[in-house]
Amino acid sequence: MISTFKKSWLTIGIGVLALLALLLFFKVNPEGNTFFPKCPLHQHTGIYCSGCGSQRAIHDLLNGQLTEAASHNALLPLALLALFQHYSLKGMGLLRHPKTDKLRLWAENQKSWLTHRYAPLVILVLALGFMLLRNLPFESLEFLRP
């Protein structure tokens, strides 16, 4: 079992690494850059997975280009919205101050989309459905490809 002290440093370390990764994605465009890894599924088979285009979409989101981000990976903004809702509720649940009691109690009574009983199944169906649609050879679905 990890001690509280080690857990705190682990959390801080992960947070710092995440911020550094976001800074890298903000500054460097992954498109055409050899530093960023390419999707092995697409490289070997030509099939776009549900995550293809995510690195470029993150770069575009961090630079305020929402339509460009959605054109690289339309599923990523939805996933980020679900993560934001989940961690916002968790963060509000941690508030410990008399002025924030109502907000904390409200947050503790809310359900995160990601903790719903059927969330794993819904995520799987969405990811597989998105992958299937973006690989169908129809011109009308071209907008789903990165």
N, C-alpha and C positions, 0 to 999 in steps of 0.2 A: 504494500500500500504506500502511496506517495504522500509524504508529509505536506502540510499546508504551506510551509515555506517553499518547498520544491515546486509545488503546484502553482504558487504565485509567480515564481521565476519562469516557469514553463509558459504560463499564460502571457507574461510580459514578453518573453522571447518570441512566441508565436505572433503576438501583436506587432512587434517591431519588424519581423520578417514580412508580415502581410503589408505593412506600410511601405517597406522598401520595394516589395513587388509592385504595389500600386504606383509608386513613384516611377519605377522602371517602365511600367505600361503607360504612364502619363507622358513621359519624355520620349520614348522610343516606339515608333510604329512597327508592329510585328510583320506587316506586309513587306515581303522581300528582304527581311532581315534574317540572316542565318543563325543568329544567337537563339532565337525562339524555336522550340521543337515543332515539327510538322506532324500532322495526324498520320499515324502509321496505317490506319485503315484506308484512308484516302490515297496515300502514297502507293500502297500495294494493290488495291482493288479498284480505285477510282470512285468508291462509294463515299458519300458524305455522311458522317455520323451526326448525332444530335449536337455534338460539341464543336463541329467544324465551324470555324469563323469566330469562335468565342474570344480568342486573344485579340483579334482586330476589333471586335465589338467592345471589349473592355477598354481598349485604347480610345475608341471613339466616344464611349460614354464619359470617360474621364476628361475628355476634351470638349464635352458639351455637344457632340454631334449625334443627336438621338436617332435621326433617320438613317444615318450611315451605320450606326450600331445595329439597328433593326435589320438593315439590309445584309449585314454579315451573319447575324444569327438572331432570328426573331424570337427564339425561345429564351435567350439569355435575360432580356429585361423582365420577363415574367418570373423567372427563377430568382432574380435579384429582388424583385418586389416581395416574393414569399419569404426570402431570407431576411429582408428588412423588417417585415411585419413580425416575424418570429423573434428576432433579437431585440426589437423595440419593446415588445411585451416583456421579454426577459429583463431588459434593462430597467423598465419602469417598475417591475416587481421587486427590484433590488433597492429602490429608493427608501431611505429611512430618515424621514424628517417630518415633523408635525404638519408642515405646510403641504407636503406631498402625499399625505395619507390617503386622500380620496383617489388620487391618480394611481397610487400603488394598489389599493384595493380593487379598483376597476381593472387594472392590468392583470391582477392575479385571477380574476374571474373570467377573463377572455381566453379563448382557445386559439392557439396558433394553428395556421393551416397545416403546418408541417408535422404537428403532433396528432392530427386527426387519425382515426383508426384506419381509414382507407388511403391515407396520403401516399404510402409507398406504391400501392397499386395505381393510383392516379398518375403519379410521377412516371412510373414505368410505361403506362399506356400513352401519356403525352410524349415522352421521349421517343418511343418506338414509332408512334404515329407521325411525329415530326420527321424522323429519319426516313420513314417510308415515303412521305409526301415530297420531301426535297430530292428524292432520287427517282421519282417517276418521270418518264421522258416527255412531259407535256410542257409546251411553251408557257401555258397559263400558270405553271408552278415555278417558273424560272426565278421569281422574286424570293423564293425560299432558299435558294442556293447561295453560298457565300461568294 
